Amino acid sequence: MKIYILVACDHLEEEQESHLKKALPDLRKALEHYAEDSKAFNVKLINHCDSEFCEDWQLGIAQTVKNSKQLAFPINLFNELAKQFKIDCEIGFIRKEGREAVSYFGSVEGKGDADMIAQYLNL
């Protein structure tokens, strides 16, 4: 199954948006590093942040997972990013029709739980 995890960039309050814009270089660097180190797991960086409006941004990863255990590392990574940069995240699956969100987690939404998200993804 192909999943994605994105930094939540839409419906942000002004303070959250300002903080996200400041954190963008560090977030990109962390996700680029993860994608580079995880090529064996078919991890792809999603980096569409060229608009001046955060709500148009898409920043995160796409990854193939075969079982729930493979969710633990990326969810823990995004939990750490959420804690460090005060962001929220969206996770879901990718189909031919596009992306479908199954859960949100992070600074405001609360820590993501890999086992629970695996159930939402039917893994």
N, C-alpha and C positions, 0 to 999 in steps of 0.2 A: 504494500500500500504506500502511496506517495502522500506525505504529509507536508504541511507548512507551519511555520511559527513566525508571526510578524510582530513587530513593535506596533502597538496601537497608536495610530497617528491622527485619527479623526475624533471629533467630538471632544476636543481638549479645551480646558479652560485656558485663559490667557497665560497664567503663570506656568502651567504644564507645557504649553506650546513653547514658551521662551526657554524653559529648562531643556526641552527636547532638542531645540535648535542648537543650544550650546553643547549638548552631549553628543550630537550627531557624529563628529569625527571619531570619538572614542568608541561609540557603538559600532560604527562601520569597521573600525580596526579589529574589535573583538570578534565580530561575525566573519570578517574576511579570514582571520586566523583560524577560527573553527572550521570554516569551509575548506581551507587549504589543508588543514591537518586531518580532515575527515573524508578525503576524496574516495577512499576505499568503500565508504558507506553511501556513495553517490549523493553527497551533500552539495547543494548549489546555493550560492548567495543570491538573494533577492535584494536589489539595490536600485530602486527607482525614487530617488530623492532630489530630482533636479528642479522641482517646482519651488517657488517661494512659499507656497502654502503647505503646511504640514499635513492637512487633510488629504492631499494628493499623493503623499509619500507612501511607499511600500518598502520596508526594510526588514529583512529577516532571512530565513533559510527555507529551502525545500529539501526534503530528504526521504529516501525510501526506507521503510521499516517493515520487518517481517513478524515481529512479536513485541509484546509489551516491554520487555527488558531493554529493547533498543530505544525506547522513549526516555529512559531515565536520564541519560547524559544531556541531550538537548534541553529537556525541561529544567534540569538543574542549572544548566548554563543560563537560560533565560530567567530563572528565579534569581540567580546572582546578579544578572544585568538589571533586573527590576529593582532589586534592593539597592544596588549601587547608583543607578541613574533615575530612580523613582518613576519607572515606566510601567505600563501594563502591556500584556501580550495577548495575541489571538492565536489559537491553534485549530487546525482543521485538516481536512483531507482534500486532495486534488484529484479531480476527475476530468474527463475530456471537456465537460461543460464549464469547468472552472473550479474555483475554490468554494468550499463550504465549511464555515466555522462550526466547531463543536464546543469550544470552551474559551474562557477568558481568565487570565490570572496575572498577578503581578503586585505592584505597589498598592493600588487601591482595591483590586479584586481579591487579593490574598494569594498565598503561595500555591503554585500549581502542583498537583499530585499526579505523578506518572501513572499509578495504578487506576485511579479514577478516570483520567483522560483516556487511558487504554480502553476502558469500558465504553466510553463515549464513541471511540473510534471503531469499536467492535473488533479489537485485537485480542 
